Amino acid sequence: MSADGSALLSKVVIIGAGHAGGSVAALLRQYGFEGEIVLAGQESAPPYQRPPLSKAWLKGEAGLEDLLLRPESFYAEQNIALRTGVTASAIDAAARTVTFADGTVETYDVLILATGSTARKLALPGADRPDLLELRTLDDAERLKAVLAPGKRLAVVGGGYVGLEAAASARALGAEAVVIERMDRVLARVASQPLSAFFTDLHRKHGVEILTGVEVAGFEDAGVRLADGTLIAAD
């Protein structure tokens, strides 16, 4: 027992080795926790920043070391057991155990869930096509970068920050880009009208086509079909 009568914690397991999970592990050490820390994540890379994925990473201006929250050596130096490429399949709260898909089991005193989010799938015809990509992880960004090249045309559904950044990166790589936004302006949920107008003009000056106030009806071999029947050509 500690001086205040509370039980001493000896082991913390963190499920999710993204920005949040990696930060929690580091802060536990920074604030003096001396027990065992297990940081487990589904991705193969150590905790990294996601914002550069749609910008510097897509354009080939950044490597993995530029994205990492901390050098990979940090975890061994701080006695943090970093387990990458693993998926938690079951939690037994009564027994305080986590079972992973590879059959290994970790016990814990405190369990932290830092699994983040997943991209919401569109319930539209053709939404399961292999040429319909999403951008959330390093692997997603790699798949997208591999298909962006001169002569290619990228259609981006959603005129938020990530969509606009992906379109701008496509143009920087020599590909054509069109942004499809169902609101009456880009960044409608996060920015004022003058800021939306500024970014719309800026992107158009760099060759990005921007369509607003349009609904997507489905995805086909030749591109994106809008609700009014218009086909937006795309690779």
SETOR-153141 format. One record per residue: residue number from 1; x, y, z of N, C-alpha, C in turn. Coordinates in steps of 0.05 Angstrom, whole numbers, always signed. Example, Ala and Ser with C-alpha at 12.3 -4.5 7.8 and 13.67 -1.06 7.14 Angstrom:
BEGIN
+-----+--------+--------+--------+--------+--------+--------+--------+--------+--------+
: pos :   n_px :   n_py :   n_pz :  ca_px :  ca_py :  ca_pz :   c_px :   c_py :   c_pz :
+-----+--------+--------+--------+--------+--------+--------+--------+--------+--------+
:   1 :   +264 :   -114 :   +156 :   +246 :    -90 :   +156 :   +264 :    -66 :   +156 :
:   2 :   +257 :    -45 :   +142 :   +273 :    -21 :   +143 :   +258 :     +1 :   +157 :
+-----+--------+--------+--------+--------+--------+--------+--------+--------+--------+
This chain:
BEGIN
+-----+--------+--------+--------+--------+--------+--------+--------+--------+--------+
: pos :   n_px :   n_py :   n_pz :  ca_px :  ca_py :  ca_pz :   c_px :   c_py :   c_pz :
+-----+--------+--------+--------+--------+--------+--------+--------+--------+--------+
:   1 :    +17 :    -24 :     +0 :     +0 :     +0 :     +0 :    +18 :    +25 :     +0 :
:   2 :     +8 :    +46 :    -12 :    +22 :    +72 :    -12 :    +16 :    +87 :    +14 :
:   3 :    +29 :   +110 :    +18 :    +26 :   +125 :    +42 :     -3 :   +134 :    +47 :
:   4 :    -18 :   +138 :    +26 :    -46 :   +147 :    +29 :    -66 :   +124 :    +31 :
:   5 :    -55 :   +100 :    +31 :    -72 :    +76 :    +35 :    -82 :    +64 :     +9 :
:   6 :    -76 :    +76 :    -14 :    -84 :    +64 :    -39 :    -65 :    +43 :    -48 :
:   7 :    -75 :    +24 :    -64 :    -58 :     +2 :    -74 :    -38 :    +12 :    -95 :
:   8 :    -13 :     +3 :    -93 :     +7 :    +10 :   -112 :     +1 :     -4 :   -139 :
:   9 :     +4 :    +11 :   -161 :     +0 :     -1 :   -187 :    +27 :    -11 :   -197 :
:  10 :    +26 :    -35 :   -208 :    +51 :    -47 :   -217 :    +51 :    -51 :   -248 :
:  11 :    +28 :    -50 :   -261 :    +28 :    -55 :   -290 :     +5 :    -41 :   -303 :
:  12 :    +11 :    -26 :   -324 :     -9 :    -12 :   -341 :     -7 :    -23 :   -369 :
:  13 :    -29 :    -31 :   -380 :    -31 :    -40 :   -408 :    -47 :    -19 :   -424 :
:  14 :    -35 :    -10 :   -446 :    -48 :     +9 :   -463 :    -54 :     -4 :   -490 :
:  15 :    -80 :     -5 :   -497 :    -88 :    -16 :   -523 :    -92 :     +7 :   -542 :
:  16 :    -75 :     +8 :   -563 :    -76 :    +29 :   -582 :    -50 :    +45 :   -580 :
:  17 :    -33 :    +41 :   -601 :     -6 :    +54 :   -601 :     -5 :    +77 :   -620 :
:  18 :    -27 :    +93 :   -620 :    -27 :   +117 :   -636 :    -17 :   +141 :   -620 :
:  19 :    -26 :   +165 :   -628 :    -17 :   +190 :   -615 :    -24 :   +190 :   -586 :
:  20 :    -49 :   +182 :   -580 :    -58 :   +183 :   -552 :    -44 :   +162 :   -535 :
:  21 :    -43 :   +137 :   -545 :    -30 :   +115 :   -530 :     +0 :   +120 :   -525 :
:  22 :    +14 :   +130 :   -546 :    +42 :   +136 :   -543 :    +47 :   +158 :   -524 :
:  23 :    +30 :   +179 :   -524 :    +33 :   +201 :   -506 :    +28 :   +192 :   -477 :
:  24 :     +8 :   +176 :   -472 :     +2 :   +166 :   -445 :    +26 :   +151 :   -434 :
:  25 :    +37 :   +133 :   -450 :    +60 :   +117 :   -441 :    +83 :   +135 :   -433 :
:  26 :    +89 :   +155 :   -450 :   +111 :   +173 :   -444 :   +105 :   +190 :   -419 :
:  27 :    +81 :   +199 :   -416 :    +74 :   +216 :   -393 :    +74 :   +201 :   -367 :
:  28 :    +67 :   +175 :   -368 :    +68 :   +159 :   -344 :    +97 :   +158 :   -333 :
:  29 :   +116 :   +155 :   -351 :   +144 :   +155 :   -343 :   +152 :   +183 :   -334 :
:  30 :   +144 :   +203 :   -349 :   +152 :   +231 :   -342 :   +142 :   +239 :   -314 :
:  31 :   +119 :   +229 :   -306 :   +108 :   +236 :   -280 :   +115 :   +216 :   -258 :
:  32 :   +133 :   +198 :   -264 :   +145 :   +182 :   -243 :   +134 :   +154 :   -239 :
:  33 :   +117 :   +144 :   -257 :   +107 :   +117 :   -255 :   +130 :    +98 :   -261 :
:  34 :   +136 :    +80 :   -242 :   +159 :    +62 :   -245 :   +151 :    +33 :   -251 :
:  35 :   +125 :    +28 :   -253 :   +116 :     +0 :   -259 :   +119 :     -8 :   -288 :
:  36 :   +108 :    -31 :   -294 :   +110 :    -42 :   -321 :    +90 :    -28 :   -339 :
:  37 :    +98 :    -21 :   -364 :    +81 :    -10 :   -384 :    +82 :    -26 :   -409 :
:  38 :    +58 :    -35 :   -418 :    +56 :    -49 :   -444 :    +40 :    -31 :   -462 :
:  39 :    +51 :    -24 :   -485 :    +38 :     -8 :   -505 :    +34 :    -25 :   -530 :
:  40 :     +9 :    -32 :   -536 :     +3 :    -50 :   -558 :    -14 :    -37 :   -579 :
:  41 :     -5 :    -40 :   -605 :    -20 :    -28 :   -627 :    -22 :    -46 :   -651 :
:  42 :    -43 :    -42 :   -666 :    -49 :    -58 :   -690 :    -30 :    -52 :   -713 :
:  43 :    -21 :    -27 :   -715 :     -3 :    -19 :   -737 :    +25 :    -29 :   -732 :
:  44 :    +41 :    -31 :   -754 :    +68 :    -41 :   -751 :    +88 :    -19 :   -742 :
:  45 :    +80 :     +6 :   -745 :    +98 :    +28 :   -738 :    +95 :    +37 :   -709 :
:  46 :   +116 :    +48 :   -697 :   +113 :    +60 :   -670 :    +94 :    +84 :   -672 :
:  47 :    +85 :    +94 :   -649 :    +67 :   +117 :   -649 :    +77 :   +140 :   -667 :
:  48 :    +59 :   +150 :   -685 :    +68 :   +171 :   -703 :    +46 :   +192 :   -706 :
:  49 :    +53 :   +215 :   -718 :    +34 :   +237 :   -723 :    +19 :   +231 :   -749 :
:  50 :     -7 :   +236 :   -748 :    -23 :   +231 :   -772 :    -26 :   +255 :   -791 :
:  51 :    -27 :   +280 :   -780 :    -31 :   +303 :   -798 :    -12 :   +304 :   -823 :
:  52 :    +14 :   +297 :   -820 :    +31 :   +299 :   -844 :    +24 :   +279 :   -866 :
:  53 :     +8 :   +259 :   -860 :     +2 :   +238 :   -880 :    -10 :   +250 :   -905 :
:  54 :    -27 :   +270 :   -902 :    -40 :   +282 :   -926 :    -24 :   +304 :   -939 :
:  55 :     -1 :   +310 :   -927 :    +16 :   +331 :   -938 :    +44 :   +321 :   -944 :
:  56 :    +62 :   +325 :   -925 :    +91 :   +318 :   -930 :    +95 :   +289 :   -937 :
:  57 :    +81 :   +271 :   -924 :    +85 :   +242 :   -930 :    +76 :   +236 :   -959 :
:  58 :    +52 :   +245 :   -966 :    +42 :   +239 :   -993 :    +61 :   +250 :  -1015 :
:  59 :    +72 :   +273 :  -1010 :    +90 :   +286 :  -1030 :   +119 :   +276 :  -1028 :
:  60 :   +124 :   +257 :  -1010 :   +151 :   +246 :  -1008 :   +171 :   +264 :   -995 :
:  61 :   +161 :   +284 :   -980 :   +179 :   +303 :   -966 :   +186 :   +295 :   -938 :
:  62 :   +174 :   +273 :   -928 :   +179 :   +264 :   -901 :   +183 :   +234 :   -900 :
:  63 :   +200 :   +224 :   -883 :   +204 :   +196 :   -878 :   +191 :   +188 :   -852 :
:  64 :   +192 :   +162 :   -846 :   +179 :   +153 :   -821 :   +191 :   +166 :   -797 :
:  65 :   +217 :   +171 :   -797 :   +230 :   +183 :   -773 :   +219 :   +211 :   -768 :
:  66 :   +210 :   +224 :   -789 :   +198 :   +251 :   -786 :   +171 :   +251 :   -774 :
:  67 :   +157 :   +228 :   -777 :   +130 :   +225 :   -766 :   +128 :   +215 :   -738 :
:  68 :   +149 :   +201 :   -729 :   +148 :   +188 :   -703 :   +145 :   +208 :   -680 :
:  69 :   +128 :   +202 :   -661 :   +125 :   +219 :   -638 :   +151 :   +221 :   -622 :
:  70 :   +164 :   +198 :   -620 :   +190 :   +197 :   -606 :   +207 :   +176 :   -621 :
:  71 :   +233 :   +178 :   -619 :   +250 :   +157 :   -632 :   +243 :   +130 :   -623 :
:  72 :   +245 :   +110 :   -640 :   +238 :    +83 :   -633 :   +254 :    +73 :   -608 :
:  73 :   +278 :    +83 :   -605 :   +295 :    +75 :   -583 :   +284 :    +85 :   -556 :
:  74 :   +267 :   +105 :   -557 :   +256 :   +117 :   -532 :   +242 :    +96 :   -515 :
:  75 :   +227 :    +78 :   -528 :   +210 :    +59 :   -513 :   +228 :    +39 :   -497 :
:  76 :   +249 :    +29 :   -510 :   +267 :    +11 :   -495 :   +281 :    +26 :   -473 :
:  77 :   +290 :    +50 :   -479 :   +304 :    +66 :   -458 :   +287 :    +72 :   -434 :
:  78 :   +260 :    +75 :   -439 :   +242 :    +81 :   -417 :   +228 :    +56 :   -406 :
:  79 :   +238 :    +33 :   -414 :   +227 :     +7 :   -405 :   +197 :     +5 :   -411 :
:  80 :   +190 :    +13 :   -435 :   +162 :    +10 :   -444 :   +162 :    -12 :   -464 :
:  81 :   +146 :    -33 :   -459 :   +144 :    -56 :   -477 :   +126 :    -48 :   -500 :
:  82 :   +137 :    -42 :   -523 :   +122 :    -34 :   -547 :   +116 :    -58 :   -564 :
:  83 :    +90 :    -65 :   -566 :    +82 :    -88 :   -583 :    +67 :    -77 :   -607 :
:  84 :    +78 :    -79 :   -631 :    +65 :    -69 :   -655 :    +55 :    -93 :   -671 :
:  85 :    +36 :    -87 :   -688 :    +24 :   -108 :   -705 :     +8 :   -129 :   -691 :
:  86 :     -3 :   -121 :   -668 :    -20 :   -140 :   -652 :    -48 :   -128 :   -648 :
:  87 :    -68 :   -145 :   -646 :    -95 :   -137 :   -643 :   -107 :   -150 :   -618 :
:  88 :   -119 :   -134 :   -601 :   -132 :   -144 :   -577 :   -158 :   -157 :   -585 :
:  89 :   -163 :   -181 :   -577 :   -187 :   -195 :   -585 :   -207 :   -199 :   -562 :
:  90 :   -198 :   -197 :   -536 :   -216 :   -201 :   -513 :   -205 :   -187 :   -489 :
:  91 :   -223 :   -177 :   -473 :   -216 :   -165 :   -447 :   -232 :   -178 :   -425 :
:  92 :   -219 :   -188 :   -405 :   -232 :   -200 :   -382 :   -228 :   -181 :   -358 :
:  93 :   -248 :   -164 :   -354 :   -245 :   -143 :   -333 :   -243 :   -156 :   -305 :
:  94 :   -257 :   -178 :   -300 :   -256 :   -190 :   -274 :   -229 :   -202 :   -268 :
:  95 :   -217 :   -215 :   -288 :   -190 :   -227 :   -285 :   -168 :   -207 :   -291 :
:  96 :   -176 :   -184 :   -302 :   -156 :   -163 :   -310 :   -135 :   -174 :   -329 :
:  97 :   -146 :   -184 :   -351 :   -128 :   -194 :   -372 :   -137 :   -184 :   -399 :
:  98 :   -118 :   -182 :   -417 :   -124 :   -176 :   -445 :   -112 :   -199 :   -462 :
:  99 :   -129 :   -211 :   -479 :   -120 :   -232 :   -497 :   -117 :   -220 :   -525 :
: 100 :    -95 :   -226 :   -538 :    -90 :   -216 :   -565 :    -95 :   -238 :   -585 :
: 101 :    -98 :   -229 :   -610 :   -106 :   -248 :   -632 :    -84 :   -269 :   -636 :
: 102 :    -60 :   -264 :   -628 :    -38 :   -284 :   -631 :    -38 :   -304 :   -608 :
: 103 :    -57 :   -302 :   -590 :    -59 :   -320 :   -568 :    -45 :   -312 :   -542 :
: 104 :    -29 :   -291 :   -543 :    -15 :   -282 :   -519 :    -35 :   -267 :   -500 :
: 105 :    -28 :   -268 :   -475 :    -45 :   -255 :   -454 :    -28 :   -236 :   -437 :
: 106 :    -39 :   -213 :   -432 :    -26 :   -194 :   -414 :    -44 :   -188 :   -391 :
: 107 :    -33 :   -190 :   -367 :    -48 :   -181 :   -343 :    -44 :   -152 :   -339 :
: 108 :    -61 :   -139 :   -323 :    -58 :   -111 :   -318 :    -70 :   -103 :   -291 :
: 109 :    -61 :    -81 :   -281 :    -74 :    -67 :   -258 :    -92 :    -45 :   -268 :
: 110 :    -82 :    -31 :   -289 :    -98 :    -11 :   -302 :    -97 :    -15 :   -332 :
: 111 :   -121 :    -14 :   -344 :   -122 :    -17 :   -373 :   -131 :     +9 :   -385 :
: 112 :   -117 :    +19 :   -405 :   -124 :    +44 :   -419 :   -131 :    +37 :   -448 :
: 113 :   -155 :    +45 :   -457 :   -163 :    +41 :   -484 :   -159 :    +67 :   -500 :
: 114 :   -141 :    +65 :   -520 :   -134 :    +89 :   -536 :   -135 :    +81 :   -565 :
: 115 :   -157 :    +69 :   -573 :   -159 :    +56 :   -600 :   -166 :    +75 :   -622 :
: 116 :   -173 :   +100 :   -615 :   -179 :   +119 :   -636 :   -205 :   +113 :   -651 :
: 117 :   -206 :   +120 :   -676 :   -230 :   +117 :   -692 :   -224 :   +102 :   -718 :
: 118 :   -245 :    +95 :   -732 :   -242 :    +83 :   -759 :   -258 :   +100 :   -778 :
: 119 :   -250 :   +100 :   -803 :   -265 :   +116 :   -823 :   -293 :   +104 :   -827 :
: 120 :   -312 :   +122 :   -827 :   -340 :   +114 :   -832 :   -344 :   +106 :   -861 :
: 121 :   -354 :    +82 :   -866 :   -358 :    +73 :   -893 :   -383 :    +85 :   -905 :
: 122 :   -382 :    +91 :   -931 :   -405 :   +102 :   -945 :   -423 :    +79 :   -954 :
: 123 :   -449 :    +81 :   -947 :   -468 :    +60 :   -955 :   -479 :    +67 :   -983 :
: 124 :   -461 :    +64 :  -1003 :   -467 :    +71 :  -1030 :   -458 :    +49 :  -1049 :
: 125 :   -471 :    +46 :  -1072 :   -462 :    +26 :  -1091 :   -433 :    +31 :  -1099 :
: 126 :   -417 :    +10 :  -1099 :   -389 :    +11 :  -1107 :   -371 :    +20 :  -1084 :
: 127 :   -381 :    +23 :  -1060 :   -364 :    +33 :  -1038 :   -343 :    +12 :  -1029 :
: 128 :   -346 :    -12 :  -1039 :   -327 :    -33 :  -1031 :   -306 :    -38 :  -1053 :
: 129 :   -304 :    -20 :  -1073 :   -285 :    -23 :  -1095 :   -256 :    -21 :  -1084 :
: 130 :   -238 :    -36 :  -1095 :   -210 :    -34 :  -1086 :   -196 :     -8 :  -1094 :
: 131 :   -207 :     +6 :  -1114 :   -195 :    +32 :  -1121 :   -208 :    +55 :  -1106 :
: 132 :   -225 :    +50 :  -1086 :   -236 :    +70 :  -1069 :   -219 :    +69 :  -1043 :
: 133 :   -203 :    +90 :  -1039 :   -184 :    +90 :  -1017 :   -193 :   +109 :   -995 :
: 134 :   -183 :   +104 :   -971 :   -188 :   +122 :   -949 :   -161 :   +131 :   -938 :
: 135 :   -161 :   +153 :   -922 :   -135 :   +163 :   -913 :   -137 :   +168 :   -883 :
: 136 :   -126 :   +149 :   -868 :   -126 :   +151 :   -839 :    -99 :   +142 :   -827 :
: 137 :    -87 :   +121 :   -839 :    -63 :   +109 :   -829 :    -40 :   +112 :   -848 :
: 138 :    -16 :   +105 :   -839 :     +8 :   +105 :   -855 :     +5 :    +86 :   -879 :
: 139 :     -7 :    +63 :   -875 :    -11 :    +44 :   -897 :    -31 :    +56 :   -918 :
: 140 :    -52 :    +70 :   -908 :    -70 :    +83 :   -926 :    -56 :   +104 :   -944 :
: 141 :    -39 :   +120 :   -931 :    -24 :   +140 :   -945 :     -5 :   +128 :   -966 :
: 142 :     +7 :   +106 :   -959 :    +25 :    +92 :   -978 :    +10 :    +83 :  -1003 :
: 143 :    -14 :    +71 :   -998 :    -30 :    +62 :  -1021 :    -38 :    +85 :  -1039 :
: 144 :    -45 :   +108 :  -1027 :    -53 :   +131 :  -1042 :    -29 :   +143 :  -1058 :
: 145 :     -7 :   +145 :  -1044 :    +17 :   +156 :  -1057 :    +25 :   +139 :  -1081 :
: 146 :    +21 :   +113 :  -1080 :    +30 :    +95 :  -1101 :    +14 :    +99 :  -1127 :
: 147 :    -10 :   +111 :  -1125 :    -27 :   +114 :  -1149 :    -28 :   +142 :  -1159 :
: 148 :    -16 :   +161 :  -1144 :    -16 :   +189 :  -1153 :     +8 :   +194 :  -1171 :
: 149 :     +2 :   +202 :  -1196 :    +24 :   +207 :  -1215 :    +12 :   +224 :  -1238 :
: 150 :    +30 :   +236 :  -1254 :    +20 :   +251 :  -1277 :     +2 :   +233 :  -1295 :
: 151 :    -20 :   +244 :  -1304 :    -39 :   +229 :  -1321 :    -61 :   +215 :  -1305 :
: 152 :    -58 :   +215 :  -1278 :    -79 :   +203 :  -1262 :    -98 :   +225 :  -1252 :
: 153 :   -122 :   +217 :  -1245 :   -142 :   +236 :  -1235 :   -155 :   +226 :  -1209 :
: 154 :   -152 :   +241 :  -1189 :   -162 :   +234 :  -1162 :   -188 :   +249 :  -1156 :
: 155 :   -208 :   +234 :  -1148 :   -233 :   +246 :  -1138 :   -233 :   +244 :  -1108 :
: 156 :   -238 :   +266 :  -1094 :   -238 :   +266 :  -1065 :   -266 :   +272 :  -1055 :
: 157 :   -278 :   +254 :  -1040 :   -305 :   +259 :  -1029 :   -301 :   +272 :  -1002 :
: 158 :   -308 :   +297 :  -1000 :   -306 :   +311 :   -974 :   -287 :   +334 :   -976 :
: 159 :   -297 :   +359 :   -973 :   -281 :   +383 :   -975 :   -272 :   +393 :   -948 :
: 160 :   -263 :   +376 :   -930 :   -252 :   +384 :   -905 :   -222 :   +388 :   -908 :
: 161 :   -209 :   +393 :   -885 :   -180 :   +398 :   -886 :   -165 :   +374 :   -899 :
: 162 :   -171 :   +350 :   -891 :   -156 :   +327 :   -902 :   -161 :   +323 :   -932 :
: 163 :   -186 :   +327 :   -940 :   -193 :   +325 :   -968 :   -179 :   +345 :   -985 :
: 164 :   -178 :   +370 :   -976 :   -164 :   +391 :   -991 :   -134 :   +386 :   -991 :
: 165 :   -123 :   +377 :   -969 :    -95 :   +371 :   -968 :    -87 :   +349 :   -987 :
: 166 :   -104 :   +328 :   -988 :    -99 :   +306 :  -1006 :   -100 :   +315 :  -1035 :
: 167 :   -119 :   +332 :  -1041 :   -122 :   +342 :  -1069 :    -98 :   +359 :  -1076 :
: 168 :    -89 :   +376 :  -1057 :    -65 :   +393 :  -1062 :    -40 :   +376 :  -1066 :
: 169 :    -37 :   +355 :  -1051 :    -15 :   +337 :  -1053 :    -15 :   +323 :  -1080 :
: 170 :    -39 :   +315 :  -1089 :    -42 :   +302 :  -1115 :    -32 :   +320 :  -1137 :
: 171 :    -40 :   +346 :  -1136 :    -31 :   +365 :  -1156 :     -1 :   +368 :  -1155 :
: 172 :    +11 :   +369 :  -1131 :    +40 :   +371 :  -1128 :    +54 :   +348 :  -1141 :
: 173 :    +41 :   +325 :  -1142 :    +53 :   +301 :  -1154 :    +46 :   +298 :  -1184 :
: 174 :    +32 :   +318 :  -1195 :    +26 :   +318 :  -1223 :     +0 :   +306 :  -1231 :
: 175 :    -16 :   +297 :  -1212 :    -42 :   +285 :  -1218 :    -63 :   +307 :  -1218 :
: 176 :    -85 :   +301 :  -1232 :   -108 :   +319 :  -1231 :   -124 :   +312 :  -1206 :
: 177 :   -140 :   +332 :  -1196 :   -155 :   +327 :  -1171 :   -181 :   +343 :  -1173 :
: 178 :   -203 :   +329 :  -1164 :   -229 :   +342 :  -1161 :   -239 :   +336 :  -1133 :
: 179 :   -249 :   +357 :  -1119 :   -260 :   +354 :  -1093 :   -291 :   +356 :  -1095 :
: 180 :   -305 :   +336 :  -1083 :   -334 :   +335 :  -1084 :   -344 :   +339 :  -1056 :
: 181 :   -359 :   +361 :  -1052 :   -369 :   +369 :  -1025 :   -399 :   +373 :  -1026 :
: 182 :   -414 :   +361 :  -1008 :   -443 :   +363 :  -1009 :   -453 :   +389 :   -996 :
: 183 :   -437 :   +402 :   -979 :   -445 :   +428 :   -969 :   -441 :   +449 :   -990 :
: 184 :   -451 :   +474 :   -984 :   -449 :   +495 :  -1004 :   -421 :   +508 :  -1006 :
: 185 :   -403 :   +499 :   -989 :   -376 :   +509 :   -989 :   -357 :   +489 :   -976 :
: 186 :   -332 :   +490 :   -982 :   -312 :   +473 :   -969 :   -308 :   +483 :   -940 :
: 187 :   -299 :   +465 :   -923 :   -293 :   +472 :   -895 :   -317 :   +484 :   -880 :
: 188 :   -341 :   +477 :   -889 :   -365 :   +489 :   -878 :   -369 :   +483 :   -848 :
: 189 :   -359 :   +460 :   -839 :   -363 :   +452 :   -811 :   -342 :   +464 :   -792 :
: 190 :   -321 :   +475 :   -803 :   -298 :   +483 :   -786 :   -288 :   +511 :   -791 :
: 191 :   -297 :   +524 :   -812 :   -286 :   +551 :   -819 :   -308 :   +570 :   -827 :
: 192 :   -301 :   +596 :   -825 :   -320 :   +617 :   -833 :   -322 :   +618 :   -863 :
: 193 :   -342 :   +632 :   -873 :   -346 :   +634 :   -902 :   -322 :   +648 :   -916 :
: 194 :   -311 :   +670 :   -905 :   -287 :   +682 :   -918 :   -264 :   +663 :   -920 :
: 195 :   -259 :   +646 :   -899 :   -237 :   +627 :   -900 :   -242 :   +606 :   -920 :
: 196 :   -267 :   +596 :   -922 :   -274 :   +577 :   -942 :   -269 :   +588 :   -970 :
: 197 :   -277 :   +613 :   -975 :   -273 :   +625 :  -1001 :   -244 :   +628 :  -1007 :
: 198 :   -227 :   +635 :   -987 :   -199 :   +638 :   -991 :   -186 :   +611 :  -1001 :
: 199 :   -193 :   +589 :   -986 :   -181 :   +564 :   -993 :   -192 :   +553 :  -1020 :
: 200 :   -217 :   +559 :  -1026 :   -228 :   +551 :  -1052 :   -213 :   +564 :  -1074 :
: 201 :   -209 :   +590 :  -1072 :   -194 :   +605 :  -1093 :   -165 :   +595 :  -1095 :
: 202 :   -153 :   +590 :  -1072 :   -125 :   +581 :  -1072 :   -122 :   +554 :  -1086 :
: 203 :   -140 :   +536 :  -1080 :   -138 :   +509 :  -1092 :   -144 :   +510 :  -1122 :
: 204 :   -164 :   +526 :  -1129 :   -170 :   +528 :  -1158 :   -147 :   +541 :  -1174 :
: 205 :   -133 :   +560 :  -1162 :   -110 :   +572 :  -1175 :    -88 :   +551 :  -1180 :
: 206 :    -87 :   +530 :  -1163 :    -68 :   +509 :  -1167 :    -79 :   +485 :  -1182 :
: 207 :   -102 :   +489 :  -1195 :   -112 :   +469 :  -1213 :   -131 :   +448 :  -1201 :
: 208 :   -139 :   +452 :  -1176 :   -158 :   +433 :  -1164 :   -186 :   +441 :  -1171 :
: 209 :   -202 :   +422 :  -1182 :   -230 :   +427 :  -1188 :   -246 :   +423 :  -1162 :
: 210 :   -263 :   +441 :  -1156 :   -279 :   +439 :  -1131 :   -309 :   +441 :  -1138 :
: 211 :   -324 :   +420 :  -1130 :   -353 :   +420 :  -1135 :   -366 :   +420 :  -1107 :
: 212 :   -385 :   +439 :  -1103 :   -399 :   +441 :  -1078 :   -429 :   +438 :  -1082 :
: 213 :   -443 :   +431 :  -1061 :   -472 :   +427 :  -1063 :   -480 :   +404 :  -1080 :
: 214 :   -463 :   +383 :  -1081 :   -469 :   +359 :  -1097 :   -468 :   +334 :  -1079 :
: 215 :   -485 :   +315 :  -1086 :   -487 :   +290 :  -1071 :   -475 :   +267 :  -1087 :
: 216 :   -461 :   +249 :  -1074 :   -450 :   +225 :  -1087 :   -471 :   +203 :  -1086 :
: 217 :   -476 :   +190 :  -1109 :   -495 :   +168 :  -1110 :   -481 :   +141 :  -1112 :
: 218 :   -456 :   +140 :  -1121 :   -443 :   +115 :  -1123 :   -416 :   +117 :  -1137 :
: 219 :   -402 :    +94 :  -1139 :   -375 :    +93 :  -1151 :   -375 :    +72 :  -1173 :
: 220 :   -364 :    +79 :  -1196 :   -364 :    +62 :  -1219 :   -336 :    +59 :  -1231 :
: 221 :   -334 :    +43 :  -1252 :   -308 :    +39 :  -1264 :   -296 :    +66 :  -1274 :
: 222 :   -313 :    +83 :  -1285 :   -304 :   +108 :  -1297 :   -301 :   +131 :  -1277 :
: 223 :   -312 :   +127 :  -1253 :   -309 :   +149 :  -1234 :   -332 :   +150 :  -1214 :
: 224 :   -339 :   +175 :  -1206 :   -359 :   +179 :  -1184 :   -385 :   +189 :  -1197 :
: 225 :   -407 :   +175 :  -1191 :   -433 :   +183 :  -1201 :   -447 :   +200 :  -1180 :
: 226 :   -455 :   +224 :  -1189 :   -470 :   +242 :  -1172 :   -500 :   +236 :  -1172 :
: 227 :   -514 :   +248 :  -1152 :   -543 :   +243 :  -1150 :   -558 :   +253 :  -1174 :
: 228 :   -548 :   +274 :  -1187 :   -562 :   +285 :  -1211 :   -555 :   +270 :  -1236 :
: 229 :   -540 :   +249 :  -1234 :   -533 :   +232 :  -1257 :   -506 :   +239 :  -1269 :
: 230 :   -494 :   +261 :  -1262 :   -468 :   +269 :  -1272 :   -446 :   +249 :  -1264 :
: 231 :   -429 :   +242 :  -1283 :   -406 :   +224 :  -1277 :   -381 :   +241 :  -1275 :
: 232 :   -368 :   +240 :  -1253 :   -342 :   +254 :  -1249 :   -320 :   +234 :  -1254 :
: 233 :   -306 :   +238 :  -1276 :   -285 :   +219 :  -1284 :   -263 :   +218 :  -1264 :
: 234 :   -253 :   +194 :  -1257 :   -231 :   +191 :  -1238 :   -220 :   +163 :  -1241 :
: 235 :   -194 :   +161 :  -1234 :   -181 :   +135 :  -1232 :   -184 :   +122 :  -1205 :
+-----+--------+--------+--------+--------+--------+--------+--------+--------+--------+
